[in-house]
Structure formats: C-alpha cells, structure tokens
Amino acid sequence: VPPVIRARPSAPPLEPMPGQRERGGGMLAVVLACALAPCTSHMSVTHVSRSSPSARSVVVMSEPSAIPSTAPPMLTLPSFPFPIAELLLPGEKKEMHLYEERFVKLLEHSLRVGSLAAQLGFTDNGDMLAYAPLLSVESWVRRDVGINVLVRCVGRLKVVDVQGAEPYITTLYQVHADDALTSPTQRRVLREQQGEVHALHDEVRALRTKLMGICVNADGDPDIGSLDEQQIDEGTVTWGHQLTRPESGFARPIAEQVDEGMESFVCACDKAKAGETEHMLRVETSDEERELAYTSHLACACFPTARRVNALSSSALEERMDMALDSLKEQRSRIAAKLSLVSALGTEPADSPAEDA
C-alpha cells in the first residue's frame, strides 16, 4: 500500500464539485481544493510495509525538509484534485471540461510552466495519495461555457509540500522515477517480459471480444457481468470532469498505446522546454527504459484501482512488469473460465441462435 498524506481530523468533509451530484451519469465526484487548506501546515505520511502489512511508520511533516543536492528535480505545479480511482498512469489521457474560474486559472498557470500540471488523488475519507501523475496539456478549446482540455500522463511525482489552496491547489513535487537498470541482464529479461506482455494482452483482448459476442442479453447489449472494472464514457465532455479513457486498457493493442505514448512524450518535452520545465520529464536514461516503463504502466492500466495505484507508486520496473504479467494471466484465466461456463450452458452468439432442444 503506497503512502498517503492524512488530513487532520478538523479538516472539513470533502464534497463533489458543483454539478456532480445533480448530473451523475459517469461524472467524477471531484473533491474541492479548499479541503486541502488544513493540510498545508501539518501533514503526516503513513507507510504500510509490503512485507508486513501490520508494520507502519508515520512521519509528521510540519515544514518542508532540506533537500539534498543529489535529490530528483522538484517544481511547484498547479494540481487537479481527483478520486484515486481516476488517476492516470503514464501514457493514458483524459478529457476535461473546466467551467469554474479557479480551474480556468489553473489551466492558465499550467500553460505558463510548459503545459504541465498534476493530479492529486484523494481517498473517500480525505487522505491524499503521496504520489501523483504528471500531466501535459495536449490541447485545449474554449467553449461558450468553460474550456475543454485534453491532458495526458507523461510522468510521476512525489508530493513534497502543499503550498496553497486558493484559488486552486499548488503543490511542490519531486520527480518519482524508477530505479536505474544496472546490468544488461536486467534489460534482456525485461525485453523478454515485454514481449510476453504484448502476447498476453492480445490474447486477453481476443478472449474478451469472443465473450462479448456470446454473452448477449435479451436487449442485444453485451452482458459480461463484472468483466469490466472501469466504465468508459465516449464523446465530447460537456460538463464537469468526465472519465474518458476509451483508448487505454484492452481497447487497442498495447504496442499501439506505447507507441502513441512515446510520441506524445516527445511533444510534451518540447512544450516543457519552452516553459523551462523539461527537467521534470527527462528522468529515464534511455528511450529503451522509457518504452519498457510505458509498457508496464499501460498493462497495469487494464486493472482495478488498487493495482493501478501500486503501479503509480512503484519505483521498481521489474516489480511492475511482474505485476502486469500476473494480472494479465489472472484475467486470461478468468475470461477462459467464463467462456467454458457459457459453452457448458449451451449459449450461442446472438447472430446464431441455439436450436430448440
């Protein structure tokens, strides 16, 4: 379990953004920035050991610690608050409709610092995740009401200090990068695992397509039970912060997703260079390591929130690649079992109705 920053007991309850409750339908229950105000002067970070879940260490931060000269790059960035279930992994993208003045100002701040921003993740009880996706603004269009913005995750950050909450959240972040690969053997094994991830991802996509073609309810809609862990909303976002990840997960071959992510990363670097913030992006030592990292992240993007958050916080590429492989194998077994059950029950595809017994 990754570290979280605990809100003080006196902190006000988190509320959805205006319009979320009334409109529903896939809209995100995005927390208000003002809920962070009590956290700016006193925060505690709780870390749960992976090897011993009962072992916890708590560090209370009253003010920012001195940062060694060898520490990763740091930068203060404007931050969008989101539930942790909606945090992006490197390579994923999201479209948002910014209609409140504070979020429009947040976008303006982002454009001044190389089109970079961050996503702050919150739990239901108001705790803030200690790691955050680094976003690059790919495009924006002004509408009659507000602005439509397309952002993509291009890196990962570690929260150092929340510096302000008005009119929007500003946070000091440190780059969160993978541990360096130190041997040719590591790279060779990871390359082999990357090929296995590609093959498993393609296999799972084929199984999902087959199952969706078979399991059709009376209305002609796919009915695959709990197969999908995330709801996908397509089309233009017209209100609020709406989840739009139609091209990640199993929607396309993972190799295509990685290639697109790598190309977008280059564009993000060009924008960041203009804002003198490129140092927050160039963290991998080679394109090969970046491609391997994108593969592991986009494979983990196919799965539920807990594994996605683990992928976001992990600094071990080998560990993350192992997790991606294990998750894909589990998904393959799960869907294969459903297909076997459907076959045993004699269900036929909708375009080939079963004959009467």
C-alpha positions in Angstrom: 0.0 0.0 0.0 1.6 3.3 -1.0 1.9 6.2 1.5 -0.9 8.6 1.9 -1.0 12.1 3.5 -3.5 12.1 6.3 -5.9 15.0 6.6 -6.2 16.5 10.1 -9.3 15.4 12.0 -10.5 19.0 11.9 -10.5 19.1 8.1 -13.9 19.9 6.5 -15.6 17.0 4.7 -14.8 16.6 1.0 -17.6 17.4 -1.3 -18.1 16.8 -5.1 -17.7 19.6 -7.5 -20.8 21.6 -8.2 -23.0 19.8 -10.7 -21.6 16.3 -10.0 -24.5 15.1 -7.8 -27.2 16.7 -9.9 -25.9 15.4 -13.2 -24.3 12.0 -12.3 -24.0 9.6 -15.3 -20.3 8.9 -15.1 -19.2 12.3 -13.8 -16.5 12.3 -11.2 -17.0 13.2 -7.6 -14.1 15.6 -7.6 -13.1 17.0 -4.3 -12.9 20.7 -3.6 -9.5 22.3 -3.3 -10.4 24.1 -0.1 -10.3 20.7 1.7 -6.5 20.8 1.5 -6.1 24.1 3.4 -5.7 22.5 6.8 -3.0 20.2 5.4 -0.6 22.9 4.4 1.0 23.4 7.8 0.8 19.9 9.3 0.8 16.6 7.4 1.5 13.0 8.4 2.6 10.4 6.0 1.7 6.8 6.8 3.6 4.0 5.0 2.4 0.4 5.2 5.2 -2.1 4.6 4.7 -4.5 1.7 6.4 -7.4 3.6 4.5 -6.8 6.8 1.1 -5.1 6.4 0.8 -4.6 10.2 4.1 -2.7 10.3 3.5 1.1 9.9 5.8 4.0 10.1 4.5 7.6 10.5 6.4 10.7 9.6 4.9 14.1 10.6 6.0 16.9 8.4 5.5 20.4 10.0 7.5 22.1 7.3 9.4 21.1 4.2 12.7 19.2 4.9 16.0 20.2 3.4 16.5 18.6 0.1 20.0 17.1 -0.7 21.7 18.4 -3.8 21.5 14.9 -5.3 17.7 14.7 -4.9 15.5 14.3 -8.0 14.2 17.6 -9.7 11.4 19.5 -8.0 8.9 22.0 -9.1 5.7 23.7 -7.9 2.8 22.8 -10.1 -1.0 23.5 -10.2 -2.9 20.4 -9.2 -6.3 19.0 -10.2 -8.0 17.1 -7.3 -9.4 13.7 -8.2 -10.5 10.5 -6.5 -7.7 7.9 -6.6 -9.7 5.7 -9.0 -9.4 8.4 -11.7 -5.6 8.9 -11.5 -3.9 8.3 -14.8 -0.8 6.2 -15.5 1.9 7.2 -17.9 0.5 7.0 -21.5 -3.2 7.4 -20.5 -5.2 10.5 -21.4 -8.3 12.3 -20.1 -10.6 15.0 -21.4 -11.9 17.5 -19.0 -14.4 20.4 -19.2 -13.2 23.3 -17.0 -16.1 25.6 -16.2 -15.2 27.0 -12.8 -13.0 30.1 -12.8 -10.4 28.5 -10.4 -9.8 25.7 -12.8 -9.5 28.0 -15.7 -6.9 29.9 -13.8 -5.2 26.6 -13.0 -5.0 25.9 -16.7 -3.5 29.3 -17.3 -0.9 28.6 -14.7 -0.1 25.3 -16.4 0.4 26.9 -19.8 3.0 29.2 -18.2 5.1 26.3 -16.9 5.4 24.3 -20.0 1.8 23.0 -20.1 2.5 20.8 -17.0 0.1 20.1 -14.2 -0.5 17.3 -11.7 -3.4 15.1 -10.4 -3.7 14.9 -6.7 -5.5 11.7 -5.6 -7.8 11.5 -2.6 -9.4 8.6 -0.8 -13.0 8.7 0.3 -12.1 9.8 3.8 -10.0 12.7 2.6 -6.5 11.2 2.7 -4.2 12.4 -0.1 -2.0 10.0 -2.0 1.7 10.8 -1.7 2.3 10.1 -5.4 0.7 11.9 -8.3 0.5 11.7 -12.1 2.4 14.4 -14.0 0.1 15.8 -16.8 0.9 17.5 -20.0 -1.8 19.7 -21.7 -2.0 18.3 -25.2 -4.8 20.6 -26.5 -7.5 23.0 -25.3 -10.5 24.6 -26.9 -12.6 27.5 -25.4 -16.3 26.8 -25.4 -19.4 29.0 -24.8 -19.1 27.8 -21.2 -15.6 26.9 -20.0 -12.8 25.2 -21.8 -12.3 21.6 -23.0 -8.9 20.3 -22.2 -7.1 17.1 -23.2 -4.3 16.0 -20.9 -2.0 13.0 -20.9 0.0 11.5 -18.1 3.7 11.8 -19.0 5.4 11.0 -15.7 5.0 10.5 -12.0 5.6 12.8 -9.0 6.0 12.6 -5.2 4.3 15.1 -3.0 6.7 17.3 -1.0 4.6 20.1 0.3 1.1 21.5 -0.4 1.9 25.2 -0.8 -1.6 26.8 -1.4 -5.2 26.1 -1.9 -6.6 29.4 -3.2 -7.8 29.9 -5.9 -6.5 26.4 -6.8 -4.1 23.9 -5.3 -0.4 24.4 -5.8 2.0 21.7 -4.7 5.7 21.2 -4.5 6.6 17.9 -6.2 9.7 15.8 -6.6 10.1 13.6 -9.7 9.3 10.0 -8.9 11.4 7.8 -11.2 12.2 4.1 -11.5 15.4 2.7 -10.0 18.1 2.6 -12.6 18.7 -0.6 -14.5 22.3 -1.6 -13.7 23.0 -4.6 -15.9 22.5 -5.9 -19.4 20.8 -9.0 -17.9 18.1 -6.8 -16.4 17.4 -5.2 -19.7 17.3 -8.6 -21.5 14.9 -10.1 -19.0 12.6 -7.0 -19.2 12.6 -7.1 -23.0 11.5 -10.8 -22.9 8.8 -9.9 -20.4 7.7 -7.0 -22.6 7.2 -9.5 -25.5 5.2 -11.7 -23.1 3.0 -8.8 -22.0 2.2 -7.9 -25.6 1.2 -11.6 -26.4 -0.9 -11.9 -23.2 -2.6 -8.6 -23.8 -3.5 -9.6 -27.4 -4.8 -13.0 -26.1 -6.9 -11.4 -23.4 -8.3 -8.9 -26.0 -9.3 -11.8 -28.3 -11.0 -13.7 -25.4 -12.9 -10.6 -24.3 -14.1 -10.0 -27.8 -15.3 -13.6 -28.1 -17.1 -13.5 -24.7 -18.8 -10.2 -25.5 -20.0 -11.7 -28.8 -21.5 -14.6 -26.9 -22.9 -13.2 -23.7 -25.7 -11.0 -25.1 -28.8 -10.2 -23.1 -32.3 -10.0 -24.4 -31.9 -6.4 -25.4 -28.9 -7.1 -27.6 -26.4 -5.4 -25.2 -23.2 -7.1 -24.0 -23.7 -8.6 -20.6 -20.3 -9.8 -19.3 -21.0 -9.3 -15.6 -18.1 -7.9 -13.7 -15.7 -8.3 -16.5 -15.1 -4.6 -17.0 -13.6 -2.9 -13.9 -14.0 0.6 -15.4 -16.8 2.4 -17.1 -15.8 4.1 -20.4 -17.6 7.3 -21.5 -17.1 8.3 -25.1 -17.8 11.5 -26.9 -17.1 15.1 -26.0 -17.1 16.1 -22.4 -19.9 18.7 -21.9 -19.9 19.1 -18.2 -17.5 18.6 -15.3 -14.6 16.3 -15.1 -15.6 13.1 -17.0 -13.6 9.9 -17.3 -12.5 9.4 -20.9 -10.1 6.5 -21.4 -11.6 4.8 -24.5 -8.1 4.0 -26.0 -6.3 2.5 -23.0 -6.9 -0.8 -21.2 -8.0 -3.5 -23.7 -9.5 -1.2 -26.3 -6.3 -1.3 -28.5 -3.2 -3.4 -28.8 -0.8 -2.4 -26.1 2.0 -1.9 -28.6 0.0 0.9 -30.3 -0.7 2.5 -27.0 3.0 2.5 -26.1 4.0 4.0 -29.5 1.4 6.8 -29.1 2.6 7.5 -25.5 6.2 7.7 -26.6 5.3 10.1 -29.4 3.2 12.3 -27.1 6.1 12.3 -24.6 8.3 14.0 -27.2 5.7 16.7 -27.8 5.3 17.2 -24.0 9.1 17.7 -23.7 9.0 20.3 -26.5 6.3 22.3 -24.6 8.1 21.9 -21.3 11.3 23.1 -22.8 9.6 26.3 -23.8 8.5 26.7 -20.2 11.9 25.7 -18.8 10.4 22.7 -17.0 11.8 19.9 -19.2 13.8 18.6 -16.2 10.6 17.2 -14.7 10.3 14.8 -17.7 13.7 13.6 -18.7 14.1 11.0 -15.9 14.8 7.7 -17.8 18.3 7.3 -19.0 17.3 5.9 -22.4 14.4 5.5 -24.8 14.5 1.8 -24.2 13.9 2.2 -20.4 11.1 4.7 -21.2 9.4 2.2 -23.6 9.7 -0.6 -21.0 8.2 1.7 -18.3 5.3 2.7 -20.6 4.6 -1.0 -21.4 4.4 -1.9 -17.7 2.2 1.1 -16.8 -0.2 0.7 -19.7 -0.5 -3.0 -19.0 -1.4 -2.2 -15.3 -3.9 0.4 -16.6 -6.2 -2.5 -17.6 -6.9 -3.4 -14.0 -8.7 -2.2 -10.8 -7.7 0.8 -8.7 -5.5 -0.9 -6.2 -3.1 -2.3 -8.8 -3.2 0.9 -10.7 -2.2 2.9 -7.6 0.6 0.3 -6.9 1.9 0.8 -10.4 1.9 4.6 -9.9 3.9 4.5 -6.7 6.3 1.7 -7.6 9.9 2.6 -8.4 10.9 -0.9 -9.4 10.3 -1.5 -13.1 10.9 -5.3 -12.7 8.4 -5.5 -9.9 5.8 -3.6 -12.0 6.4 -5.7 -15.1 5.9 -8.9 -12.9 2.6 -7.4 -11.6 1.4 -6.7 -15.1 2.2 -10.3 -16.2 0.5 -11.8 -13.2 -2.6 -9.6 -13.7 -2.9 -10.5 -17.4 -2.6 -14.2 -16.6 -5.3 -13.8 -14.0 -7.5 -12.0 -16.5 -6.9 -14.7 -19.1 -7.8 -17.5 -16.7 -10.9 -15.6 -15.5 -12.3 -15.0 -19.0 -11.4 -18.5 -20.2 -13.4 -19.9 -17.2 -16.4 -17.7 -18.2 -16.2 -18.9 -21.8 -16.1 -22.5 -20.6 -19.2 -21.9 -18.4 -21.0 -20.3 -21.3 -20.1 -23.3 -23.6 -21.3 -25.7 -20.9 -24.6 -23.9 -20.7 -25.0 -24.1 -24.4 -25.3 -20.3 -25.0 -24.8 -19.3 -28.6 -23.9 -15.9 -30.2 -26.8 -13.6 -30.9 -26.4 -14.0 -34.7 -26.5 -17.8 -34.4 -29.4 -18.6 -32.0 -29.3 -22.0 -30.4 -31.7 -24.6 -31.9 -34.6 -25.8 -29.8 -33.8 -28.9 -27.8 
